[in-house]
Amino acid sequence: MTDEAAQPGSREPILIVDDEKNIRRTLRMVLEGEGHVVHEAGSIAEADVVLARDLVDLILLDVKLGDDNGLDLLRTIKARGEDGMSSRTSEIPVVMISGHATIEDAVAATRLGAFDFMEKPLDRNRVMVTARNALERRKMWREVHDLRRAVDARWELLGSTSVMQDLRRQIAKVAPTRSRVLITGESGTGKELIARAIHRNSSVSAGAFVKVNCAAIPPELIESELFGHERGAFTGAIAKKRGLFEVADGGTIFLDEIGDMALSAQAKVLRVLQTGEFTRVGGEKSLRTDCRVVAATNRDLEEMVKTGTFREDLYFRLNVVPIRSPDLKERPDDIPLLVESFVRECCDENGLGYKPVDEPVLERLKQYDWPGNVRELRNVVERLVIMSDEVIREKDLPPYLGGPRAAGKTGTTGPQTAIDLGRYAGKSLREFREEVESEFIRIRLAEFEWNISRTAQALGIERTNLHKKLRALGIHRGEGTSGGTDNE
């Protein structure tokens, strides 16, 4: 063998478990010649001592170990990821070796998760090739594990305030069960993070997490998206399509903005929750799905039930365990932690070096009410990261957060506008709320030159919801601007 061929396996530690000293010595010479660190054990007890230190990337394990059976150790190793012990140990590839192998032994080893099975006398080349392949498997597992950790970190619930501690306690209780969960809260508070945390800690965490944004799917397409369709079911249905309930089988389906779902689709979702069965659009065959359902909304479903815009029976099916996602203004002491995380994330995404944040900036951010919640904070931090110098200072803040106002601007053209309470004398709370909301939306629209997407991001709401608010409040495209356009 060339040195180049041996390079990929160099230095990985390997454990040899065999009660024959000569076999251990021979394997040690072969593997150390390939650059590996080699540990030896003559019994299961000795092997446990090495594994307790989590030192190895590969195990060569004899089936017959005196009075011990190597298959018992294999069974123990592979069970560790299931009983709460080290999942890293359970993923160590194990190659079984035996001088008296039977077909039954080989089959049993394979079923228990052995990587390979080699018979004595051992062939040097076979040992090296098998070790290299097993170590490559170990390397791939580590890369997948690291990637999953990075993904989990991106969806981590950040915060140490009492409301966040209480939220984590609720998640810890409900996640291991199969109960349905309804997450409520304002836009931008992190309802999806809660749903992902529930899935990640559930019994179906190995399955898919399928998100459905009910507000973003047109009513005429929602049934096709959820339940799939058969070829020719409607114009444009040129092929059979699996629905998201089918994709989520064995995992979790997250019905975000469930309050925006059409009544016709609500009826079919109710059937799935009751029976686990559904039918594709244009199909006749009844299909089954076994997935956990988590829903979320920023709307008052109880009020919608009263007005007949949301099915009462579906509401009760979904609202088995209610969890409320707290507003950011309820936990201002979490803002420094969130800002730190967002700064690092934005610096990495934009290829910038880390930028520290001045303490006065954090104080300003803690004093703001954040109507767009965490989503709005994240957008502000990204702006600060991009537009600031080496350090993020007060001068980098937008005017409505205490930063400098642009020259020539008055108090009536930007987010810093003061509310003249006198003009609302004699009006109801509802009228006051609608007028202030309308004025605030107009301010943000002007700030972003009527770019709907950017305005919706700053407000912390979906673009479709902003369009609905514009229609409801009678705000017309481009008003108050010179040729404003609806840039999406």
Secondary structure, DSSP 8 states (H G I E B T S, - for coil): --HHHHGGGTT-EEEEE-S-HHHHHHHHHHHHHTT-EEEEESSHHHHHHHHHTT--SEEEEESEETTEEHHHHHHHHHHTTTTTS-HHHHTS-EEEEESS--HHHHHHHHHHT-SEEEESS--HHHHHHHHHHHHHHHHHHHHHHHHHHHHHHHT-----SHHHHHHHHHHHHHTTS---EEEE--TTS-HHHHHHHHHHTSTTTTS-EEEEETTTS-HHHHHHHHHEE-TTSSTT--S-EE-HHHHTTTSEEEEETGGGS-HHHHHHHHHHHHHSEEE-BT--SEEE---EEEEEESS-HHHHHHHTSS-HHHHHHHTTEEEE---GGG-GGGHHHHHHHHHHHHHHHTT-----B-HHHHHHHHHS--TTHHHHHHHHHHHHHHHS-SSB-GGGS-GGGT----TT--TTSSTT----GGGGTT--HHHHHHHHHHHHHHHHHHHTTTBHHHHHHHHTS-HHHHHHHHHHHT--TTTTSSS---B-
